[in-house]
Every structure is written in structure tokens, then in C-alpha cells.
């Protein structure tokens, strides 16, 4: 099954969180921060959203920085994705 986002929505897959700190301390599952860097899996077509024309600036395969608790998490074929609006993307990571 594939996910095809509508309008100005983007499907992302979160990158794995760091398991150890820079000093070498291994983190327990509850101590890990939610990752904020994700890879774009699919991009919606843009178009008219709330009466305004929306142009998509992100592309499939780019790594992006998102706010911590934005979007809606979904699980498809055992893989976790997050669907969010392009406005919830803070920056492109290069």
C-alpha cells in the first residue's frame, strides 16, 4: 500500500534517534528525545488551500527539520510515517 498526500500535505519518515550521547552514555528508551529530522517520502500536489494558492517547495528524498510534535502519525505495512502540512516544516537539512 502507498500513501499519496493531498493538497499541501507531506508524508515523512522520521530518522532514528541517537542511542548514545556524545560522551558515550547509552540512553534508555524513555530518555531519548523525539527526533526532529525526517526524510520526505511523498509530497502532495499543492493547489488551492483555504482559498489561497499553495506552491510546494519541498521534494521527495529531502531531509527536513520539523517541530517536535507536529503532524499525524500513521502506520502502513508496519512502517511508521507522519503526515503534516508543508507549513509545519521548519527547514531543509543539507
N, C-alpha and C positions, 0 to 999 in steps of 0.2 A: 504494500500500500504506500502511496506517496501523498505528501501534503502540498497543496497548491494554495498559497495565501491569496486573499482578496484585497483589493484596493491598496492601501498604504501599509499593509502588514508585511512582516518579515519573519521567516522561520529560522531560528538559530539553534546551534548545539553548543552547550557550554563546554569549555575546556576543563581538563582535570585540575583540581585544586592541588596546591603544593602539599606534600605529605611531611616534609621536613622544613624546619626554619633554616635561615642562612647559617646559623651557628651549629646546625646538625641535630637539633632536637626534633624527635619524631612526634607529630601531633596526633592526638586522639581524634576520633570522628567528630565529637561534639565541639572540639576546639578549632576546627577548620572553619575558615571564612568561606562564605559562598563566593564562587569565582565570579569575576566581573568581565572577563574576556571570553568572547564566544566567536564561533565561526558561522557565517551566514550559509544556510543550506538552500533556501529558496527565497525569492523576492517577488512580491505582488506587482501588478502592472501599474499601480498608481491610478491617476484619473481624478474624477470629482469626488471629494470627501467633504461632507458638511458644507456644500456649496462653493468649495474652493478647489482649484486645480492643484493636484499634488504630483510633483515630479520625483521619481525615485533616484536618489543619489548613491545608494549602496548597490553592490553587485554580489552575486553568488561567489563564495570562496573567500571573501574578505574577512579579516578578523576585526572585531569591533569591541568597544568598551561600552557596557550598559550600566544603568543604575541597578543597585543591588537587588531590589525586589520588584522589578518591573516585569510585565508580561504575564502570560498564562502558560503554565507547564502542562504538556500533554505527553502521553507515552504511546508510541506507534511501533508495533512489531518489537517490543522490548527495548526500544531506544527512547530516551527522554529528550524532548525538544521544548523550546519556549517560543511562543508566538507573541510578537509585540508590534507596536506601531513604529514606523521609522522615526517618529519624534522621540521615542524612548532611547534611541541610540545616541550616546554622548560623543563618541569619536571613533575614527577608523584607526586601527593599530597597524603601523607599517614596520 
